[in-house]
Amino acid sequence: MSEQVKITVRDNGSLKIVGDFAIVDVEGNEIPHEGDSTGLCRCGHSANKPFCDGSHKETFESVVRAPEKA
């Protein structure tokens, strides 16, 4: 059984994905990636979409936190 995939929303940055995962486009074609982790673009500025290339630095602000438990 493979380990659960973990997705971390980075402050002012990418989505970091770690684990055994596949990235596919809307047509179901797999987008190749190396290793068991990668960063996916959230800002829309990357020249290497869907991957993060660091273009967000100083131009993208987004801090996401889980809702507080009741």
Biopython code that builds the backbone (N, CA, C, O; Angstrom):
import numpy as np
from Bio.PDB.StructureBuilder import StructureBuilder

atoms = [
    (1, "MET", "N", (0.846, -1.182, 0.000)),
    (1, "MET", "CA", (0.000, 0.000, 0.000)),
    (1, "MET", "C", (0.885, 1.236, 0.000)),
    (1, "MET", "O", (1.803, 1.337, 0.814)),
    (2, "SER", "N", (0.624, 2.174, -0.896)),
    (2, "SER", "CA", (1.461, 3.369, -0.978)),
    (2, "SER", "C", (1.063, 4.395, 0.084)),
    (2, "SER", "O", (-0.070, 4.419, 0.565)),
    (3, "GLU", "N", (2.020, 5.227, 0.425)),
    (3, "GLU", "CA", (1.807, 6.266, 1.420)),
    (3, "GLU", "C", (0.832, 7.311, 0.883)),
    (3, "GLU", "O", (0.793, 7.577, -0.319)),
    (4, "GLN", "N", (0.057, 7.893, 1.772)),
    (4, "GLN", "CA", (-0.901, 8.924, 1.390)),
    (4, "GLN", "C", (-0.174, 10.124, 0.786)),
    (4, "GLN", "O", (0.863, 10.546, 1.297)),
    (5, "VAL", "N", (-0.712, 10.663, -0.286)),
    (5, "VAL", "CA", (-0.155, 11.863, -0.909)),
    (5, "VAL", "C", (-0.424, 13.040, 0.013)),
    (5, "VAL", "O", (-1.510, 13.163, 0.579)),
    (6, "LYS", "N", (0.578, 13.909, 0.160)),
    (6, "LYS", "CA", (0.437, 15.100, 1.001)),
    (6, "LYS", "C", (0.592, 16.328, 0.113)),
    (6, "LYS", "O", (1.563, 16.436, -0.635)),
    (7, "ILE", "N", (-0.365, 17.257, 0.194)),
    (7, "ILE", "CA", (-0.317, 18.514, -0.551)),
    (7, "ILE", "C", (-0.236, 19.647, 0.467)),
    (7, "ILE", "O", (-1.108, 19.789, 1.325)),
    (8, "THR", "N", (0.817, 20.448, 0.361)),
    (8, "THR", "CA", (1.017, 21.566, 1.274)),
    (8, "THR", "C", (0.837, 22.871, 0.512)),
    (8, "THR", "O", (1.481, 23.091, -0.514)),
    (9, "VAL", "N", (-0.040, 23.737, 1.016)),
    (9, "VAL", "CA", (-0.243, 25.058, 0.423)),
    (9, "VAL", "C", (0.798, 25.982, 1.046)),
    (9, "VAL", "O", (0.711, 26.324, 2.225)),
    (10, "ARG", "N", (1.772, 26.378, 0.250)),
    (10, "ARG", "CA", (2.847, 27.228, 0.755)),
    (10, "ARG", "C", (2.417, 28.693, 0.763)),
    (10, "ARG", "O", (1.766, 29.166, -0.169)),
    (11, "ASP", "N", (2.792, 29.402, 1.829)),
    (11, "ASP", "CA", (2.497, 30.833, 1.899)),
    (11, "ASP", "C", (3.129, 31.548, 0.709)),
    (11, "ASP", "O", (4.319, 31.386, 0.437)),
    (12, "ASN", "N", (2.331, 32.332, 0.007)),
    (12, "ASN", "CA", (2.801, 33.135, -1.128)),
    (12, "ASN", "C", (3.557, 32.318, -2.164)),
    (12, "ASN", "O", (4.471, 32.830, -2.811)),
    (13, "GLY", "N", (3.187, 31.052, -2.328)),
    (13, "GLY", "CA", (3.925, 30.204, -3.259)),
    (13, "GLY", "C", (3.110, 29.053, -3.807)),
    (13, "GLY", "O", (1.887, 29.128, -3.929)),
    (14, "SER", "N", (3.809, 28.004, -4.129)),
    (14, "SER", "CA", (3.242, 26.863, -4.849)),
    (14, "SER", "C", (2.493, 25.897, -3.940)),
    (14, "SER", "O", (2.463, 26.043, -2.718)),
    (15, "LEU", "N", (1.889, 24.901, -4.591)),
    (15, "LEU", "CA", (1.362, 23.741, -3.892)),
    (15, "LEU", "C", (2.456, 22.681, -3.948)),
    (15, "LEU", "O", (2.851, 22.263, -5.037)),
    (16, "LYS", "N", (2.949, 22.240, -2.799)),
    (16, "LYS", "CA", (3.971, 21.200, -2.764)),
    (16, "LYS", "C", (3.273, 19.858, -2.618)),
    (16, "LYS", "O", (2.506, 19.641, -1.681)),
    (17, "ILE", "N", (3.551, 18.953, -3.569)),
    (17, "ILE", "CA", (2.943, 17.630, -3.560)),
    (17, "ILE", "C", (4.032, 16.599, -3.310)),
    (17, "ILE", "O", (5.066, 16.598, -3.979)),
    (18, "VAL", "N", (3.793, 15.717, -2.337)),
    (18, "VAL", "CA", (4.751, 14.680, -1.982)),
    (18, "VAL", "C", (4.009, 13.351, -1.912)),
    (18, "VAL", "O", (2.930, 13.264, -1.326)),
    (19, "GLY", "N", (4.589, 12.324, -2.508)),
    (19, "GLY", "CA", (4.001, 10.989, -2.463)),
    (19, "GLY", "C", (4.022, 10.339, -3.829)),
    (19, "GLY", "O", (4.757, 10.760, -4.721)),
    (20, "ASP", "N", (3.214, 9.315, -3.981)),
    (20, "ASP", "CA", (3.093, 8.594, -5.249)),
    (20, "ASP", "C", (1.873, 9.173, -5.972)),
    (20, "ASP", "O", (0.738, 8.829, -5.641)),
    (21, "PHE", "N", (2.097, 10.043, -6.949)),
    (21, "PHE", "CA", (1.001, 10.748, -7.601)),
    (21, "PHE", "C", (1.245, 10.850, -9.099)),
    (21, "PHE", "O", (2.370, 10.697, -9.574)),
    (22, "ALA", "N", (0.182, 11.108, -9.826)),
    (22, "ALA", "CA", (0.257, 11.380, -11.259)),
    (22, "ALA", "C", (-0.391, 12.743, -11.488)),
    (22, "ALA", "O", (-1.350, 13.111, -10.809)),
    (23, "ILE", "N", (0.146, 13.484, -12.453)),
    (23, "ILE", "CA", (-0.437, 14.759, -12.863)),
    (23, "ILE", "C", (-0.966, 14.538, -14.272)),
    (23, "ILE", "O", (-0.227, 14.105, -15.156)),
    (24, "VAL", "N", (-2.241, 14.835, -14.483)),
    (24, "VAL", "CA", (-2.837, 14.634, -15.800)),
    (24, "VAL", "C", (-3.508, 15.914, -16.271)),
    (24, "VAL", "O", (-4.001, 16.705, -15.467)),
    (25, "ASP", "N", (-3.520, 16.112, -17.604)),
    (25, "ASP", "CA", (-4.210, 17.275, -18.153)),
    (25, "ASP", "C", (-5.697, 16.960, -18.290)),
    (25, "ASP", "O", (-6.130, 15.854, -17.967)),
    (26, "VAL", "N", (-6.474, 17.921, -18.765)),
    (26, "VAL", "CA", (-7.924, 17.780, -18.858)),
    (26, "VAL", "C", (-8.338, 16.644, -19.800)),
    (26, "VAL", "O", (-9.453, 16.132, -19.698)),
    (27, "GLU", "N", (-7.453, 16.255, -20.708)),
    (27, "GLU", "CA", (-7.743, 15.155, -21.629)),
    (27, "GLU", "C", (-7.301, 13.797, -21.090)),
    (27, "GLU", "O", (-7.469, 12.778, -21.761)),
    (28, "GLY", "N", (-6.739, 13.779, -19.886)),
    (28, "GLY", "CA", (-6.304, 12.534, -19.272)),
    (28, "GLY", "C", (-4.885, 12.120, -19.596)),
    (28, "GLY", "O", (-4.458, 11.027, -19.224)),
    (29, "ASN", "N", (-4.137, 12.988, -20.294)),
    (29, "ASN", "CA", (-2.745, 12.689, -20.628)),
    (29, "ASN", "C", (-1.850, 13.005, -19.441)),
    (29, "ASN", "O", (-1.955, 14.070, -18.832)),
    (30, "GLU", "N", (-0.963, 12.062, -19.122)),
    (30, "GLU", "CA", (-0.067, 12.269, -17.984)),
    (30, "GLU", "C", (1.014, 13.286, -18.322)),
    (30, "GLU", "O", (1.622, 13.230, -19.391)),
    (31, "ILE", "N", (1.249, 14.216, -17.398)),
    (31, "ILE", "CA", (2.308, 15.210, -17.530)),
    (31, "ILE", "C", (3.490, 14.688, -16.718)),
    (31, "ILE", "O", (3.382, 14.542, -15.501)),
    (32, "PRO", "N", (4.614, 14.406, -17.372)),
    (32, "PRO", "CA", (5.743, 13.815, -16.657)),
    (32, "PRO", "C", (6.351, 14.759, -15.610)),
    (32, "PRO", "O", (6.406, 15.976, -15.789)),
    (33, "HIS", "N", (6.796, 14.150, -14.529)),
    (33, "HIS", "CA", (7.513, 14.877, -13.475)),
    (33, "HIS", "C", (8.558, 13.932, -12.908)),
    (33, "HIS", "O", (8.441, 12.713, -13.032)),
    (34, "GLU", "N", (9.569, 14.497, -12.292)),
    (34, "GLU", "CA", (10.648, 13.689, -11.719)),
    (34, "GLU", "C", (10.489, 13.570, -10.218)),
    (34, "GLU", "O", (10.109, 14.533, -9.551)),
    (35, "GLY", "N", (10.773, 12.415, -9.691)),
    (35, "GLY", "CA", (10.801, 12.207, -8.254)),
    (35, "GLY", "C", (9.423, 12.061, -7.639)),
    (35, "GLY", "O", (8.411, 11.951, -8.331)),
    (36, "ASP", "N", (9.420, 12.064, -6.288)),
    (36, "ASP", "CA", (8.177, 11.878, -5.559)),
    (36, "ASP", "C", (7.670, 13.173, -4.942)),
    (36, "ASP", "O", (6.831, 13.143, -4.041)),
    (37, "SER", "N", (8.174, 14.320, -5.420)),
    (37, "SER", "CA", (7.646, 15.605, -4.966)),
    (37, "SER", "C", (7.817, 16.641, -6.073)),
    (37, "SER", "O", (8.723, 16.554, -6.901)),
    (38, "THR", "N", (6.927, 17.611, -6.058)),
    (38, "THR", "CA", (7.013, 18.716, -7.015)),
    (38, "THR", "C", (6.211, 19.891, -6.486)),
    (38, "THR", "O", (5.423, 19.742, -5.552)),
    (39, "GLY", "N", (6.407, 21.044, -7.074)),
    (39, "GLY", "CA", (5.630, 22.230, -6.745)),
    (39, "GLY", "C", (4.765, 22.607, -7.932)),
    (39, "GLY", "O", (5.258, 22.713, -9.055)),
    (40, "LEU", "N", (3.481, 22.810, -7.691)),
    (40, "LEU", "CA", (2.570, 23.232, -8.743)),
    (40, "LEU", "C", (2.245, 24.715, -8.582)),
    (40, "LEU", "O", (2.029, 25.196, -7.469)),
    (41, "CYS", "N", (2.213, 25.429, -9.697)),
    (41, "CYS", "CA", (1.974, 26.866, -9.724)),
    (41, "CYS", "C", (0.568, 27.197, -9.215)),
    (41, "CYS", "O", (-0.405, 26.538, -9.582)),
    (42, "ARG", "N", (0.473, 28.223, -8.367)),
    (42, "ARG", "CA", (-0.817, 28.756, -7.925)),
    (42, "ARG", "C", (-1.027, 30.167, -8.442)),
    (42, "ARG", "O", (-2.159, 30.650, -8.453)),
    (43, "CYS", "N", (0.031, 30.840, -8.870)),
    (43, "CYS", "CA", (-0.069, 32.269, -9.199)),
    (43, "CYS", "C", (-0.406, 32.539, -10.656)),
    (43, "CYS", "O", (-0.890, 33.622, -10.989)),
    (44, "GLY", "N", (-0.157, 31.566, -11.532)),
    (44, "GLY", "CA", (-0.427, 31.753, -12.946)),
    (44, "GLY", "C", (0.703, 32.384, -13.731)),
    (44, "GLY", "O", (0.575, 32.577, -14.940)),
    (45, "HIS", "N", (1.827, 32.717, -13.066)),
    (45, "HIS", "CA", (2.931, 33.400, -13.736)),
    (45, "HIS", "C", (4.032, 32.473, -14.246)),
    (45, "HIS", "O", (4.913, 32.923, -14.978)),
    (46, "SER", "N", (4.007, 31.210, -13.885)),
    (46, "SER", "CA", (5.067, 30.278, -14.269)),
    (46, "SER", "C", (5.139, 30.098, -15.778)),
    (46, "SER", "O", (4.114, 30.012, -16.456)),
    (47, "ALA", "N", (6.359, 30.041, -16.293)),
    (47, "ALA", "CA", (6.573, 29.742, -17.707)),
    (47, "ALA", "C", (6.624, 28.234, -17.929)),
    (47, "ALA", "O", (6.757, 27.775, -19.064)),
    (48, "ASN", "N", (6.518, 27.469, -16.856)),
    (48, "ASN", "CA", (6.622, 26.008, -16.920)),
    (48, "ASN", "C", (5.377, 25.354, -16.316)),
    (48, "ASN", "O", (5.485, 24.347, -15.615)),
    (49, "LYS", "N", (4.202, 25.919, -16.582)),
    (49, "LYS", "CA", (2.965, 25.387, -16.013)),
    (49, "LYS", "C", (2.784, 23.929, -16.401)),
    (49, "LYS", "O", (3.117, 23.560, -17.527)),
    (50, "PRO", "N", (2.277, 23.098, -15.528)),
    (50, "PRO", "CA", (1.657, 23.424, -14.255)),
    (50, "PRO", "C", (2.654, 23.551, -13.101)),
    (50, "PRO", "O", (2.250, 23.747, -11.955)),
    (51, "PHE", "N", (3.941, 23.441, -13.391)),
    (51, "PHE", "CA", (4.954, 23.462, -12.346)),
    (51, "PHE", "C", (5.347, 24.884, -11.970)),
    (51, "PHE", "O", (5.297, 25.797, -12.794)),
    (52, "CYS", "N", (5.737, 25.054, -10.721)),
    (52, "CYS", "CA", (6.203, 26.346, -10.222)),
    (52, "CYS", "C", (7.643, 26.577, -10.682)),
    (52, "CYS", "O", (8.481, 25.679, -10.590)),
    (53, "ASP", "N", (7.926, 27.784, -11.176)),
    (53, "ASP", "CA", (9.300, 28.133, -11.538)),
    (53, "ASP", "C", (9.824, 29.315, -10.710)),
    (53, "ASP", "O", (10.874, 29.879, -11.019)),
    (54, "GLY", "N", (9.087, 29.681, -9.662)),
    (54, "GLY", "CA", (9.519, 30.769, -8.790)),
    (54, "GLY", "C", (9.072, 32.140, -9.242)),
    (54, "GLY", "O", (9.422, 33.136, -8.609)),
    (55, "SER", "N", (8.305, 32.222, -10.324)),
    (55, "SER", "CA", (7.869, 33.528, -10.844)),
    (55, "SER", "C", (6.970, 34.284, -9.873)),
    (55, "SER", "O", (6.788, 35.492, -10.029)),
    (56, "HIS", "N", (6.411, 33.615, -8.888)),
    (56, "HIS", "CA", (5.499, 34.238, -7.934)),
    (56, "HIS", "C", (6.187, 35.197, -6.961)),
    (56, "HIS", "O", (5.531, 36.050, -6.362)),
    (57, "LYS", "N", (7.478, 35.064, -6.805)),
    (57, "LYS", "CA", (8.195, 35.842, -5.798)),
    (57, "LYS", "C", (7.943, 37.339, -5.975)),
    (57, "LYS", "O", (8.140, 37.892, -7.057)),
    (58, "GLU", "N", (7.508, 37.974, -4.902)),
    (58, "GLU", "CA", (7.239, 39.421, -4.837)),
    (58, "GLU", "C", (6.051, 39.876, -5.682)),
    (58, "GLU", "O", (5.794, 41.077, -5.759)),
    (59, "THR", "N", (5.315, 38.956, -6.320)),
    (59, "THR", "CA", (4.148, 39.362, -7.108)),
    (59, "THR", "C", (2.887, 38.624, -6.709)),
    (59, "THR", "O", (1.814, 38.926, -7.230)),
    (60, "PHE", "N", (2.983, 37.672, -5.806)),
    (60, "PHE", "CA", (1.834, 36.839, -5.463)),
    (60, "PHE", "C", (1.716, 36.740, -3.959)),
    (60, "PHE", "O", (2.677, 36.396, -3.270)),
    (61, "GLU", "N", (0.531, 37.044, -3.453)),
    (61, "GLU", "CA", (0.307, 36.937, -2.017)),
    (61, "GLU", "C", (-0.932, 36.073, -1.770)),
    (61, "GLU", "O", (-2.029, 36.388, -2.231)),
    (62, "SER", "N", (-0.739, 35.010, -1.053)),
    (62, "SER", "CA", (-1.843, 34.150, -0.662)),
    (62, "SER", "C", (-1.404, 33.299, 0.509)),
    (62, "SER", "O", (-0.475, 32.499, 0.400)),
    (63, "VAL", "N", (-2.078, 33.479, 1.626)),
    (63, "VAL", "CA", (-1.811, 32.682, 2.821)),
    (63, "VAL", "C", (-3.090, 31.929, 3.141)),
    (63, "VAL", "O", (-4.140, 32.533, 3.359)),
    (64, "VAL", "N", (-2.995, 30.603, 3.168)),
    (64, "VAL", "CA", (-4.169, 29.762, 3.413)),
    (64, "VAL", "C", (-3.957, 29.003, 4.709)),
    (64, "VAL", "O", (-2.895, 28.421, 4.927)),
    (65, "ARG", "N", (-4.964, 29.008, 5.568)),
    (65, "ARG", "CA", (-4.928, 28.257, 6.810)),
    (65, "ARG", "C", (-6.194, 27.436, 6.908)),
    (65, "ARG", "O", (-7.251, 27.848, 6.432)),
    (66, "ALA", "N", (-6.085, 26.279, 7.521)),
    (66, "ALA", "CA", (-7.255, 25.428, 7.769)),
    (66, "ALA", "C", (-8.184, 26.155, 8.742)),
    (66, "ALA", "O", (-7.715, 26.896, 9.607)),
    (67, "PRO", "N", (-9.494, 25.950, 8.608)),
    (67, "PRO", "CA", (-10.419, 26.587, 9.546)),
    (67, "PRO", "C", (-10.197, 26.038, 10.948)),
    (67, "PRO", "O", (-9.829, 24.877, 11.128)),
    (68, "GLU", "N", (-10.424, 26.879, 11.915)),
    (68, "GLU", "CA", (-10.280, 26.460, 13.309)),
    (68, "GLU", "C", (-11.352, 25.439, 13.637)),
    (68, "GLU", "O", (-12.489, 25.540, 13.177)),
    (69, "LYS", "N", (-10.974, 24.452, 14.439)),
    (69, "LYS", "CA", (-11.929, 23.429, 14.853)),
    (69, "LYS", "C", (-12.840, 23.990, 15.918)),
    (69, "LYS", "O", (-12.412, 24.752, 16.785)),
    (70, "ALA", "N", (-14.096, 23.607, 15.844)),
    (70, "ALA", "CA", (-15.092, 24.105, 16.798)),
    (70, "ALA", "C", (-14.956, 23.457, 18.159)),
    (70, "ALA", "O", (-15.721, 23.769, 19.071)),
]
sb = StructureBuilder()
sb.init_structure("model")
sb.init_model(0)
sb.init_chain("A")
sb.init_seg("    ")
for serial, (resi, resn, name, xyz) in enumerate(atoms, 1):
    if name == "N":
        sb.init_residue(resn, " ", resi, " ")
    sb.init_atom(name, np.array(xyz, "f"), 0.0, 1.0, " ", f" {name:<3s}", serial, name[0])
structure = sb.get_structure()
